[in-house]
Amino acid sequence: MTHRLFRWIYVLFSGVHLSASILLPVVPLFCKTVLGVGPVGYGAIAAAGGLGAALGAMSVPAISAMIGRQWLVRVVVIGTTVALAAGAMASSVVGGASAIALFWACTAAFQVASVSLLQHLAPREILGRVSSCLALFSSGIGPVGAIIGTTLAVQCGLRAPFFASTALMASIGAVALFRMRWGRHRAR
């Protein structure tokens, strides 16, 4: 794709997916070891994440109508950064569950908002290619994140993947806020 905004959205999308895939392999062990929960407690934390994702995805139309898709993309990237920082510092089940719920709410909202934005901006005749590129970027980054997350957890401890994801999302947030130019292709 040669369209500058498409490239920025691909970068953001890949970064958000990388951030999530850094955490996925270590969250169960983090919950067991750091938060001290058993299988039922982990199930409750995972359910909180699922509920957060559902609420985040369902809230996109209302929030997007108020602030616009481009600002929604920026806000949820910042919200994801806050959730990751809270997760990195969590020491209780409630704190961990809240951070995970916020993380998945923001991640789901980001995915819905960014895909919707791409669909709005892409000409109909290339929409399939745009979607295929997005799928490639989001799926292809997963194994890389898993390797990074497990390596960080083994070498630096179970909080390290959270801190790394927080730093990654802060960088992505800076890109979303300061580098992306919507230009004449403003999304409604």
matplotlib code that plots the C-alpha trace (Angstrom):
import matplotlib.pyplot as plt

x = [0.0, 1.3, -1.3, 0.5, -2.5, -2.9, 0.8, 0.4, -2.6, -0.8, 2.1, -0.3, -2.2, 1.0, 2.3, -1.0, -0.9, 2.8, 2.0, -0.8, 1.2, 4.1, 1.7, -0.4, 2.1, 3.0, -0.3, -1.3, 2.0, 1.8, -1.6, -0.5, 2.9, 2.6, -1.2, -1.4, -4.5, -5.5, -7.4, -10.7, -9.1, -7.4, -10.7, -12.3, -9.5, -9.8, -13.6, -12.9, -10.7, -13.4, -16.1, -13.8, -13.2, -17.0, -17.8, -14.9, -16.0, -19.7, -18.9, -17.1, -20.1, -21.2, -17.7, -16.8, -20.0, -18.9, -15.2, -14.6, -12.8, -9.3, -9.5, -11.0, -7.9, -5.6, -7.6, -7.7, -4.0, -3.4, -5.9, -4.0, -0.8, -2.4, -3.8, -0.4, 1.3, -1.4, -0.9, 2.8, 2.3, -0.6, -0.2, -3.8, -6.4, -8.7, -5.9, -4.8, -8.4, -9.1, -5.9, -6.6, -10.3, -9.2, -6.4, -8.8, -11.5, -9.1, -7.6, -11.0, -12.1, -8.8, -9.4, -13.0, -12.1, -9.0, -10.6, -13.7, -11.4, -9.6, -12.9, -14.1, -10.9, -10.1, -11.6, -14.0, -11.9, -8.9, -10.7, -9.8, -6.1, -6.3, -7.9, -5.4, -2.5, -4.0, -4.5, -0.9, 0.5, -1.7, -1.2, 2.4, 3.6, 2.1, 4.9, 7.5, 5.7, 5.4, 9.2, 9.9, 7.4, 8.7, 12.3, 11.7, 9.9, 12.6, 15.5, 14.0, 10.9, 7.2, 6.6, 9.1, 6.8, 4.2, 6.9, 8.1, 4.5, 3.9, 7.0, 5.9, 2.4, 3.7, 5.8, 2.8, 0.7, 3.3, 3.1, -0.7, -0.8, 2.0, 3.0, -0.2, -1.6, -5.2, -4.9, -7.7, -8.8, -10.6, -12.7, -16.2]
y = [0.0, 3.4, 5.4, 7.0, 6.7, 3.0, 2.4, 4.2, 2.2, -1.0, 0.1, 0.8, -2.5, -4.5, -2.8, -3.4, -7.1, -7.4, -5.9, -8.4, -11.4, -10.5, -11.0, -14.0, -16.7, -15.3, -14.1, -17.5, -17.9, -14.2, -14.7, -17.9, -16.7, -12.9, -12.6, -15.9, -17.2, -20.8, -22.1, -20.6, -17.2, -17.3, -18.2, -15.2, -12.9, -14.4, -13.8, -10.2, -9.8, -11.3, -9.0, -6.1, -7.0, -7.4, -4.0, -2.4, -3.6, -2.7, 0.8, 1.8, 3.1, 5.4, 6.7, 7.1, 9.1, 11.5, 11.9, 10.4, 7.3, 8.9, 10.2, 6.9, 5.1, 7.4, 7.3, 3.5, 3.2, 5.5, 3.5, 0.3, 1.8, 2.7, -0.8, -2.4, -0.1, -1.0, -4.7, -4.4, -3.0, -5.2, -7.1, -8.1, -10.1, -7.1, -4.9, -7.6, -8.4, -4.7, -4.1, -7.1, -6.1, -2.5, -3.9, -6.1, -3.4, -1.0, -3.6, -4.7, -1.1, -0.4, -3.3, -2.4, 1.3, 0.8, -1.8, 0.4, 3.4, 1.4, 0.2, 3.8, 5.1, 2.3, 2.4, -0.5, -2.1, -2.5, -3.3, -7.0, -6.2, -3.7, -6.3, -9.0, -6.7, -6.0, -9.8, -10.5, -7.8, -8.8, -12.6, -12.6, -10.6, -13.1, -15.6, -12.9, -11.4, -14.9, -15.4, -11.9, -12.3, -15.7, -14.7, -11.6, -13.6, -16.2, -13.7, -10.7, -11.9, -12.1, -8.4, -7.6, -8.5, -6.1, -3.3, -4.1, -4.0, -0.7, 0.9, -0.4, 1.0, 4.3, 4.5, 3.6, 6.2, 8.9, 7.9, 7.9, 11.3, 13.2, 11.5, 10.4, 13.0, 12.5, 15.1, 15.3, 11.7, 12.6, 9.8, 10.6]
z = [0.0, -0.8, 1.1, 4.1, 6.5, 5.7, 6.5, 9.8, 10.7, 9.8, 12.1, 14.9, 14.3, 14.3, 17.4, 19.3, 18.3, 19.2, 22.6, 23.2, 21.9, 24.2, 27.2, 26.1, 26.9, 30.4, 31.8, 33.2, 35.1, 36.1, 37.6, 39.4, 40.7, 41.1, 41.9, 43.7, 42.1, 41.3, 38.4, 39.5, 40.1, 36.7, 35.1, 36.8, 35.5, 32.0, 32.2, 33.2, 30.1, 27.9, 29.4, 28.8, 25.2, 24.6, 26.2, 24.4, 21.0, 21.6, 22.8, 19.6, 17.6, 20.5, 21.3, 17.6, 17.1, 19.9, 19.1, 15.6, 14.6, 14.4, 17.9, 19.1, 17.7, 19.6, 22.9, 23.0, 22.3, 25.3, 27.4, 26.5, 27.7, 31.0, 31.4, 30.7, 33.2, 35.8, 35.0, 35.4, 38.9, 39.9, 43.2, 43.9, 42.0, 41.7, 40.3, 37.9, 36.7, 36.3, 34.3, 32.1, 31.5, 30.5, 28.3, 26.4, 26.2, 24.7, 22.4, 21.1, 20.6, 18.7, 16.4, 15.6, 15.2, 13.0, 10.8, 10.4, 9.6, 6.9, 5.4, 5.3, 3.6, 1.2, -2.3, -2.8, -5.5, -3.2, 0.1, -0.2, -0.5, 2.4, 4.6, 3.6, 4.4, 7.8, 8.5, 7.4, 9.8, 12.7, 12.4, 11.4, 14.4, 17.0, 17.1, 17.4, 20.4, 22.0, 21.7, 23.1, 26.0, 27.1, 26.8, 28.9, 31.5, 31.8, 31.8, 33.7, 35.6, 35.0, 35.2, 32.4, 29.5, 31.0, 31.2, 27.6, 26.3, 28.2, 26.6, 23.1, 23.5, 24.8, 21.6, 19.5, 21.4, 20.6, 16.9, 17.0, 18.6, 16.9, 13.7, 12.0, 9.7, 8.7, 5.9, 3.4, 4.2, 7.4, 8.7, 9.8]

ax = plt.figure().add_subplot(projection="3d")
ax.plot(x, y, z, "-o")
ax.set_aspect("equal")
plt.show()
